[in-house]
Amino acid sequence: MDRVIVEISRIVWGWPLIVALSGIGVFLSFRLKISQIFQLKTAVKYITLEKEDGNSIGDVSNFASFCTALSATIGTGNIVGVALAFALVMAMVGCDRVGDGSDNTDLIPRSVLLAKPDKFCVTMNYTGDKIAYLARKEGGIELRVEDLSGNLLRKFDVKEGREAYYYQWTTTGDHILIGQDENGDENCHVICLDVKNGTSKDLTPFPGTKSHLGGLSRKHPRDAIILSHKNNPQWWDAYRVDIITGKIDLIFKNTGYSSFYFDPDFNLRIVSKMTEDGSIEDYLLTNGRKELLRKIPFEDIQNTYFGYFDAENSETIYGVNSLGRDKSAVVSHNLRNKTSRILFESDLADVGVFTYDPNTGAPQAFSVDYLKPEVFAADKSIEKDIAYLKSQSDGKYFSISNRNYHDDSWLISYYSSNSRPKYYLYRRDPKKGEPISLKFLFFSQPALDQYKLREKIPVLIKSSDGLDLVCYLTKSQDFHLANPRKLVVYVHGGPSIRDGGDYYESDVQLLANRGYSVLQINYRGSTGFGKKFINAANLNLEKIRNDIIDGVNWAIENKIADKNYVAIMGGSFGGCEALEGLTYTPDVFCCAINAFGGSNLITFLETMPPEWQSTMEWCYKFFGDLRTEEGRRYLIENSPITYAQNIKKPLMIFQGKNDPRVHLSDTNQIVAALKKNGQPVVDVLYPDEGHGCHKEPNAKSYMAIIELFFAKIMGGRFEPIHPGELDGSSHQILEGKEILGL
């Protein structure tokens, strides 16, 4: 019916009516001797003429009389129509303002924005004849396997969770290994899915312990290296597991090493441990002998580490290295003669491996991501392929998800910050290194195609002490530079990760659609920008806060944001920063959201998961050393709980009952302090989640509550929560229902 009405409207109010009205206007103009021009001076004179007695109550001015006569002659609706037409013209020339908080036009439904994609985490097996992906289903997700023609071969029920997204094909081409935990507790089991038989097998049936995949080898397709805390919750032991029968053998009993590396024959060749000064020592194992291979200073440990062995040469291992330079380079290490060779480096940003030879593992192309990712082919055998794939990108970024062993089939995805990935099968001639075809497979979420989404814009902000902060701005749907609007500063977690400008984020898109611009700041300590930038954060937590405030000031000075409507939100470490925004700078932000972030750094460090103990020296050098009086004093001074009395603005907190990283005992401290101070707080608990919301009903309720909170505090646009919309979500609003109006 809507389409019929629109079509009738298009005809009735289309060109015929315009021509008719224009013709009548021309006829009357000549009939009245074009009085609108020749009598204009007289009309203006009488309109602006003052009344003889300006004190007469109830009299109407000449201008008001003119407007009344005009409205009676041509209709008030037509006068308003002129203003509307003017607004539409302004929109076409760049003023894309939608409206105030009460205007719900063009709202993208949460049911679309927050839904998991139809197909996501897409991979191709090494034999190049099957594609696997995670897919939505009623009440959860499943893993599906198709042939290259799109025919469904198999589907498996899997649990939603952090580890499930990192499933991996084995080298047999018919088995998939996937991690599964219980309600976010991160006690992960490694499950083998047999695509041929449709069966599944738990390879690590150890209750209450963590396990994950440690390595695969084409030389031993039936076997996998699996790391587990079965014997000691603090240290990973290594097991060799037959993925078909489940037979498991302990091959390395850990006595204090943080990481270790097996060659293609599953021989343990390198072990690493963190020392008391925070440095890393790498040891080479040869015929039962252990010798120090290198010592990595503390300032290099996040940018210098081994990656994986060459699949055909057990004396060659690839990795990244920042020793003697600021930005990390990709290097090849020869263990026999103990030499290293730089494969690719950049002065702009740290280098990563973009794609590698599917048979040897040798890196062939590299990525450098400063403001935006760039790809460089270093191997001539794939130069034409990379150039061709770039030429087909239509301005989007692309990645190579998988390459088969014959290297004639590549799984490609094209994506951007305002588009979910689209997947293609790329065929090539491996002998000539030339393209053959690029076949579209599917769009991961077609329902988004009808909506206009917002693009992340890279911006460079100078910190108050001179650092370059790479940030990303997503302008709100109603953004107009002459009218600063509402801003959400969205702080990433980690802290040893970064925000990028190339990938799609549904929460950012929802906020932008509701009228909030979003600023994502890569504060000091974020990775990807060299070791100096990373180490600038060590025991400088106050400077991280300053970086965020510098971003806010930039947005206000550049008329991006109204200073009275700046909110801060974040998850994990970013959630802690949101708390700090209200405690250390209580007059800057109008509200804050802390999602799964701590409030007390001492409690946080004391309750860390046991497996993190192997890297605690890094934590002490970044956050503060709780073993010393000076360190504890610094931790107290930089914990939001210490200044809870400064919180005067609305705060919302999300917690996962099974969170092994930030315990409820930590977050509950800030809630109790606010209640004691008489300061309202919204406290939301998810009893079946851990560190973050991974189950789709919970993820939807999470953002629906955030949307409602911002609407109540900042007056943004919002979609009302529909009856039954939150069914299936486990959320419990423990405090602050009155703030949300629930």
Disulfide bonds with the S-S distance in Angstrom:
none
